Amino acid sequence: MRPRSSMDRALVFGTRGCGFESCRGRKNMNLKKYYPKRDPWSHKGQFGYVLIVAGSKRYSGSPIFNGIAALRSGADLITIVGPKRAMDIAASFLPDIITYPLDDELKLKHVPKILDLAKNFHSLIIGCGLNRSKETYQAIRKIIKNINLPMVIDAEAIRAIAQEKNIIKEKRALLTPHTEEFRILTGERVKPEVEERKEKVKRWANNLKTVILLKGHIDVISDGKKVLLNKTGSSFMTKGGFGDTLTGICGALLARGIKPLEAAQVASYINGRAGELASKKYGEGVLASDIFEFIPEVISAHSSIGRAVAS
């Protein structure tokens, strides 16, 4: 593990590093704090309801990746809001997915209903697969301004807030950009060089008073004070959808009441490790949907849960 800078206070975790300062070895990331043994009298709602605003007439996969990843990460219930075509596909994919179809791409006229829906949820995911248009961006910004839930902002929502960055400063927000979205948000390009990424992510997280998870071969995460690195993942995870699954895991953790910085580091570990397992099984043919099988396996292996055994 690379020496830790006192200036950056960087923590390195993953299968090529460690999860927390106390973590040692390849598979010792401890998730017990986030996935403790459940009380036998646990009930629906204790582990989070996630509202997902995602999808478009063209992109129906993103909301499915968000939703199933959130459910596989322990969320009790998810509801996806998006255009009817995408919602019909999502609803037919799994009966566990609840949908609220819109009569068109996300527009300003839909915002009041989404704000009303949000009153019954514990976290918000917004951005994945949404339409790239001026009015959709206006609707995204209005939703973010008027919802006080902890939220994951990704994809088109990052592009939308780039035009009005201050709206996230008082929010419990977690941004998950890739390098191009980071450039659009900040105006700065990033190279495949970890030290430069650490500096820029930390500076911009501080400027925006938010948490940023910059995705890459090594994920760089910061709240403007700490800098965390995640080294789990695989070079096979280049298929579309792996960023959406990460966002879904983040949303599930936020819905449990986990703070954005911790949610980002735990989600990046789980997503990357599950991706490693899926890549080991499928290699070049791995799909983002293959990760659904391995998310619970990673959580069980690193927490108090274990697998249920029939009596």
Buried (B, 14 or more C-beta within 10 A) or exposed (E): BEEEEEEBBBBBBBBBBBBBEEBEEEEBBBBEEBBEEEEEEEEEEEBBBBBBBBBBBEBBBBBBBBBBBBBBBBBBBBBBBBBBBBBEBBBEBEEEBBBBBBEBBBBEEBBEEBBEBBEEBBBBBBBBBBBBBEBBBBBBBBBBBEBEBBBBBBBBBBBBBBEEBEBBEEBBBBBBBBBEBBBBBBEEEBEEEBEBBBBBBBBBBBEBBBBBBBBBEBBBBBBBEBBBBBBBBBEBBEBEBBBBBBBBBBBBBBBBEBBBBBBBBBBBBBBBBBBBBBBEEEEEEBBBBBBBEBBBBBBBBBBBBEEEEEE
